[in-house]
Amino acid sequence: MKIKPLADRVLVKNDKAETKTTSGIIIPEAAQEKTQTATVIAVGPGTDKEKITVKPGERIMYDKYAGTQIKIDGEDHLILKMSDIIAVIE
């Protein structure tokens, strides 16, 4: 399935949460916090008021409760507004 974001929307794929700490303790899935980093998959064309400033392939940070979750080919993705993206990770 192909998804093309509209207006100032960005399609991202959530990064996997760490399941083990650096000291080797395994974190159960129920205790893991929702990840707030993702990789940009596709971007919309933007609007006159909101320009798109990220590109596919970039890693980003976004607001904790932002976006709409969707499944594409069995994998979790998120559609965000450009204004919900708070940083680009370099």
C-alpha distance (Angstrom), angle and dihedral (degrees) to the residues before:
residue distance angle dihedral
M1 . . .
K2 3.81 . .
I3 3.79 121.5 .
K4 3.81 121.7 -165.2
P5 3.82 114.2 -167.7
L6 3.80 117.3 -135.0
A7 3.85 130.8 -140.5
D8 3.82 111.7 -19.5
R9 3.82 96.0 -11.3
V10 3.81 126.8 123.5
L11 3.83 126.5 -160.2
V12 3.82 112.4 -143.3
K13 3.80 136.9 175.6
N14 3.79 114.5 -135.2
D15 3.79 117.1 -118.9
K16 3.78 115.5 -119.9
A17 3.81 115.2 -99.3
E18 3.78 117.2 -120.4
T19 3.80 111.3 -100.1
K20 3.80 95.6 -168.2
T21 3.79 132.4 44.9
T22 3.80 122.0 -131.0
S23 3.82 89.2 -101.3
G24 3.82 90.5 55.6
I25 3.80 101.6 -102.5
I26 3.81 111.3 145.7
I27 3.81 114.1 -132.4
P28 3.82 113.9 -147.0
E29 3.82 115.0 -127.5
A30 3.83 91.9 -116.3
A31 3.83 90.9 59.2
Q32 3.80 97.2 47.3
E33 3.78 118.8 107.8
K34 3.78 119.4 -124.8
T35 3.79 108.9 -91.6
Q36 3.79 115.7 -115.8
T37 3.79 97.5 -165.4
A38 3.78 127.1 83.2
T39 3.79 144.7 161.2
V40 3.80 118.9 -110.5
I41 3.82 111.6 -118.1
A42 3.83 102.6 172.9
V43 3.81 138.1 -6.5
G44 3.79 134.6 -151.3
P45 3.81 123.1 -124.5
G46 3.82 93.9 -99.9
T47 3.80 127.1 -131.0
D48 3.79 135.7 -103.3
K49 3.82 89.3 -96.8
E50 3.83 99.4 37.9
K51 3.81 119.8 42.1
I52 3.80 120.8 -163.6
T53 3.81 109.1 -117.3
V54 3.82 100.6 173.9
K55 3.81 129.6 76.4
P56 3.81 132.7 -150.3
G57 3.81 110.7 -84.2
E58 3.82 96.2 32.5
R59 3.81 120.2 121.2
I60 3.79 115.0 -129.5
M61 3.80 142.4 -178.0
Y62 3.80 119.0 -134.3
D63 3.80 139.9 -174.3
K64 3.81 113.2 -75.3
Y65 3.83 99.3 -116.5
A66 3.81 98.6 29.8
G67 3.77 130.5 124.2
T68 3.77 141.0 15.4
Q69 3.80 118.7 -76.4
I70 3.80 118.4 -134.1
K71 3.80 135.8 169.4
I72 3.80 119.1 -128.7
D73 3.81 116.0 -174.2
G74 3.82 89.6 -18.9
E75 3.81 95.3 -52.7
D76 3.82 126.4 112.0
H77 3.80 116.6 -112.3
L78 3.78 134.1 168.3
I79 3.81 132.4 -143.7
L80 3.82 109.7 -147.0
K81 3.77 134.9 -178.1
M82 3.79 112.8 -118.7
S83 3.83 89.1 -117.5
D84 3.86 89.9 60.8
I85 3.82 91.6 62.2
I86 3.80 108.8 93.6
A87 3.83 103.3 178.2
V88 3.80 147.1 1.6
I89 3.82 113.8 -127.9
E90 3.81 113.6 -136.8
